[in-house]
Amino acid sequence: MFYFLSKAVDFLVMPLSIAFFLLLYALFTKKDTGRKRAVLLTVILLMLISNSYIVNKAFNWWEPKPLNIGSIQQVYDAGILLSGGLIASNDPAEDHAWMGRHGDRVLQTFLLYKAGKIRNILITGTSSEAVMAAGKGETRQAAAMLVKWGVPAHAILYEEKARNTRENALFSARILKEKFASGKYVLVTSAFHMRRSAGCFAKAGVKADLFPADFYGNYYGVTLKGAVIPDPDALAYFSLLWHEWVGYIVYSLAGYC
């Protein structure tokens, strides 16, 4: 029930959904004042969420700062890699993997392993039924990619039932307790998703250090053009961040993080 309820809430409060409802109100209301206010609010909303400068600052505030691998002083028994956008599979006949929108998580996990910072990799999460049935689940696809890059197959563990971040934490905790009961762990996920992930794993009893990947905010600054002219990419990025904010609030209210 929580899974479906969270998806419904997510749809209703997304920025474009709010703009859509405001325009519907403007279209059907008989009050001129209400119509003008609804249109004005829609314009202001769209201008704000498509502004590269504002969106970049929002990501800089929300995401943890990047870490250099060289600054890590210890070796972890397991690196916990959260799936969800690691691999893009569009055709069951594909003979090789395609990086998904959050594929940087795989790369950063690989770099940690090659640098000798983690001994094992636990990949957690499931894919859609159709993708799993075709043998294209992203946990296995990501693992196959890591093996091709030089990670031994025996160093990779799988958790393939979790449908959301809370289940990632709960199901991974069981595996970690069994395999590395007193071990040290590092959590690898997208920087924008790290606060919710870290909270869920802490609630599940997993004390892990954090290694953020897949950053959307940058520290090179934004051009004047990007700060003035609406940017469709900024709108897409803000929708991603807004989705995470909603998820974090819902998880916090439910006591999951």
C-alpha positions as CSV (number, residue, x, y, z in Angstrom):
1,M,0.0,0.0,0.0
2,F,2.8,2.4,0.9
3,Y,4.5,1.8,-2.5
4,F,1.4,2.8,-4.5
5,L,0.4,5.6,-2.2
6,S,3.8,7.2,-2.5
7,K,3.7,7.0,-6.3
8,A,0.2,8.7,-6.3
9,V,1.4,11.5,-4.0
10,D,4.5,11.9,-6.1
11,F,2.4,12.5,-9.2
12,L,0.0,14.9,-7.6
13,V,2.7,17.3,-6.2
14,M,5.2,17.2,-9.1
15,P,5.9,20.7,-10.5
16,L,4.4,20.1,-13.9
17,S,1.4,18.5,-12.3
18,I,0.9,21.6,-10.2
19,A,1.3,23.8,-13.3
20,F,-1.2,21.6,-15.1
21,F,-3.8,21.9,-12.3
22,L,-3.3,25.7,-12.2
23,L,-4.0,26.0,-15.9
24,L,-7.1,23.7,-15.6
25,Y,-8.3,26.0,-12.9
26,A,-7.7,29.1,-15.1
27,L,-9.5,27.4,-18.0
28,F,-12.7,26.5,-16.1
29,T,-13.0,29.2,-13.4
30,K,-15.5,32.0,-14.0
31,K,-13.6,34.4,-11.8
32,D,-11.3,36.7,-13.8
33,T,-9.2,37.5,-10.7
34,G,-8.7,33.8,-10.1
35,R,-7.9,33.1,-13.7
36,K,-5.2,35.8,-13.8
37,R,-3.6,34.6,-10.5
38,A,-3.5,31.0,-11.7
39,V,-1.8,32.0,-15.0
40,L,0.6,34.2,-13.2
41,L,1.5,31.5,-10.7
42,T,2.1,29.1,-13.5
43,V,4.4,31.5,-15.3
44,I,6.4,32.2,-12.1
45,L,6.6,28.5,-11.2
46,L,7.9,27.5,-14.7
47,M,10.4,30.4,-14.7
48,L,11.8,29.4,-11.4
49,I,12.1,25.7,-12.0
50,S,13.7,26.2,-15.5
51,N,16.3,28.6,-14.2
52,S,19.8,27.0,-14.3
53,Y,21.2,29.2,-11.6
54,I,18.5,28.5,-9.1
55,V,18.3,24.8,-9.9
56,N,22.1,24.4,-9.6
57,K,22.1,26.2,-6.2
58,A,19.3,23.9,-5.0
59,F,21.4,20.8,-5.9
60,N,24.5,22.3,-4.3
61,W,22.5,22.8,-1.1
62,W,20.9,19.4,-1.1
63,E,23.7,17.1,-2.4
64,P,26.7,16.2,-0.1
65,K,30.1,17.5,-1.3
66,P,32.1,15.3,-3.7
67,L,34.8,13.1,-2.1
68,N,38.2,12.3,-3.5
69,I,39.0,8.6,-3.4
70,G,42.5,9.4,-2.3
71,S,41.0,11.0,0.9
72,I,39.6,7.6,2.0
73,Q,41.9,6.2,4.6
74,Q,40.3,2.8,5.3
75,V,39.3,-0.4,3.5
76,Y,35.6,-1.4,3.6
77,D,34.4,-5.0,3.7
78,A,31.5,-4.1,1.3
79,G,30.5,-1.3,-0.9
80,I,26.7,-1.1,-1.1
81,L,25.6,0.0,-4.6
82,L,22.0,1.1,-5.0
83,S,20.4,0.2,-8.3
84,G,17.8,2.3,-10.1
85,G,18.9,3.7,-13.5
86,L,22.3,1.9,-13.5
87,I,21.6,0.1,-16.8
88,A,19.2,1.0,-19.6
89,S,17.7,-2.0,-21.4
90,N,15.3,-1.3,-24.2
91,D,15.5,-4.5,-26.2
92,P,15.7,-8.2,-25.0
93,A,18.0,-8.9,-27.9
94,E,20.7,-6.5,-26.8
95,D,24.0,-8.3,-26.5
96,H,25.7,-5.7,-24.3
97,A,24.7,-3.3,-21.5
98,W,23.9,0.4,-21.9
99,M,24.6,2.9,-19.1
100,G,21.5,4.3,-17.5
101,R,21.0,7.8,-16.4
102,H,22.5,7.0,-13.0
103,G,25.2,4.7,-14.4
104,D,27.9,6.8,-12.7
105,R,27.2,4.9,-9.5
106,V,28.6,1.8,-11.2
107,L,31.8,3.6,-12.3
108,Q,32.4,5.1,-8.9
109,T,32.0,1.7,-7.3
110,F,34.4,0.2,-9.7
111,L,36.9,3.0,-9.0
112,L,36.6,2.4,-5.3
113,Y,37.3,-1.3,-5.8
114,K,40.3,-0.8,-8.1
115,A,41.7,1.7,-5.6
116,G,41.5,-1.0,-2.9
117,K,39.0,0.8,-0.8
118,I,36.3,-2.0,-0.9
119,R,36.8,-5.7,-0.8
120,N,33.3,-6.7,-2.0
121,I,30.3,-5.1,-3.8
122,L,26.7,-5.6,-2.8
123,I,24.3,-4.5,-5.6
124,T,20.7,-4.0,-4.3
125,G,17.4,-3.6,-6.1
126,T,15.0,-5.2,-8.6
127,S,13.9,-4.3,-12.1
128,S,10.5,-4.5,-13.8
129,E,9.0,-8.0,-14.3
130,A,9.5,-7.8,-18.0
131,V,13.2,-6.9,-17.8
132,M,13.8,-9.5,-15.1
133,A,12.1,-12.2,-17.2
134,A,14.3,-11.3,-20.1
135,G,17.4,-11.8,-17.9
136,K,18.2,-8.1,-18.2
137,G,17.9,-7.2,-14.5
138,E,20.1,-4.2,-13.9
139,T,21.9,-5.8,-10.8
140,R,23.1,-8.6,-13.0
141,Q,23.9,-6.3,-16.0
142,A,25.8,-3.9,-13.7
143,A,27.7,-6.9,-12.2
144,A,28.6,-8.2,-15.7
145,M,30.0,-4.9,-16.6
146,L,32.1,-4.8,-13.4
147,V,33.4,-8.2,-14.1
148,K,34.4,-7.2,-17.6
149,W,36.3,-4.3,-16.1
150,G,38.2,-6.6,-13.8
151,V,36.2,-7.2,-10.7
152,P,36.2,-10.9,-9.7
153,A,32.7,-12.4,-9.9
154,H,33.1,-13.8,-6.4
155,A,33.5,-10.3,-5.0
156,I,29.9,-9.3,-6.1
157,L,26.8,-10.1,-4.1
158,Y,23.2,-9.5,-5.1
159,E,20.0,-8.4,-3.5
160,E,17.2,-8.5,-6.1
161,K,13.9,-8.0,-4.4
162,A,14.0,-4.4,-3.1
163,R,11.5,-2.1,-4.9
164,N,12.4,1.1,-3.1
165,T,15.0,2.7,-0.9
166,R,13.5,1.3,2.4
167,E,13.6,-2.2,1.0
168,N,17.1,-1.7,-0.3
169,A,18.1,-1.0,3.3
170,L,16.1,-3.7,5.0
171,F,17.0,-6.5,2.6
172,S,20.7,-5.5,2.3
173,A,21.0,-5.4,6.1
174,R,20.1,-9.1,6.3
175,I,22.8,-10.0,3.7
176,L,25.4,-7.8,5.4
177,K,24.6,-9.3,8.8
178,E,25.1,-12.8,7.4
179,K,28.2,-12.2,5.3
180,F,30.0,-9.4,7.2
181,A,28.5,-9.2,10.6
182,S,31.1,-6.9,12.1
183,G,32.3,-5.4,8.9
184,K,32.7,-1.8,7.6
185,Y,30.5,-0.6,4.8
186,V,30.4,2.4,2.4
187,L,27.1,3.4,0.7
188,V,27.3,4.4,-3.0
189,T,24.3,6.2,-4.6
190,S,23.4,9.4,-6.4
191,A,24.3,12.5,-4.4
192,F,20.7,13.8,-4.6
193,H,19.5,10.5,-3.2
194,M,22.1,10.2,-0.4
195,R,20.2,11.8,2.5
196,R,17.2,9.5,2.1
197,S,19.4,6.4,1.5
198,A,21.6,7.1,4.5
199,G,18.6,7.6,6.7
200,C,17.0,4.3,5.6
201,F,20.2,2.3,6.1
202,A,20.7,3.8,9.5
203,K,17.2,2.9,10.5
204,A,17.8,-0.6,9.3
205,G,20.8,-0.8,11.6
206,V,23.5,-0.5,9.0
207,K,26.2,2.0,9.9
208,A,27.9,3.0,6.7
209,D,30.1,5.7,5.5
210,L,28.9,7.6,2.4
211,F,30.4,8.0,-1.1
212,P,28.1,10.1,-3.3
213,A,28.1,9.7,-7.0
214,D,26.1,10.9,-10.0
215,F,26.2,14.7,-9.2
216,Y,23.7,17.1,-10.8
217,G,25.0,20.3,-9.1
218,N,28.3,21.7,-10.3
219,Y,30.8,24.2,-8.8
220,Y,32.0,25.9,-12.0
221,G,29.3,28.5,-11.9
222,V,26.5,29.2,-14.3
223,T,26.6,31.6,-17.3
224,L,24.5,34.7,-17.5
225,K,22.5,33.0,-20.3
226,G,21.8,30.0,-18.0
227,A,20.6,32.3,-15.2
228,V,18.2,34.3,-17.4
229,I,16.9,32.1,-20.3
230,P,14.6,29.2,-19.4
231,D,16.4,25.9,-19.8
232,P,14.5,22.6,-20.4
233,D,17.3,20.6,-18.9
234,A,17.1,22.6,-15.7
235,L,13.4,21.9,-15.5
236,A,14.0,18.1,-15.9
237,Y,16.7,18.2,-13.2
238,F,14.5,20.2,-10.8
239,S,11.7,17.6,-11.3
240,L,14.2,14.9,-10.3
241,L,15.2,16.9,-7.2
242,W,11.6,17.8,-6.3
243,H,10.7,14.1,-6.6
244,E,13.5,13.3,-4.1
245,W,12.3,16.0,-1.7
246,V,8.8,14.6,-1.7
247,G,10.2,11.1,-1.2
248,Y,12.3,12.3,1.7
249,I,9.4,14.0,3.4
250,V,7.1,10.9,2.9
251,Y,9.8,8.6,4.3
252,S,10.5,10.8,7.2
253,L,6.8,11.0,8.1
254,A,6.5,7.2,7.9
255,G,9.6,6.8,10.1
256,Y,11.7,5.1,7.4
257,C,14.6,7.5,7.5
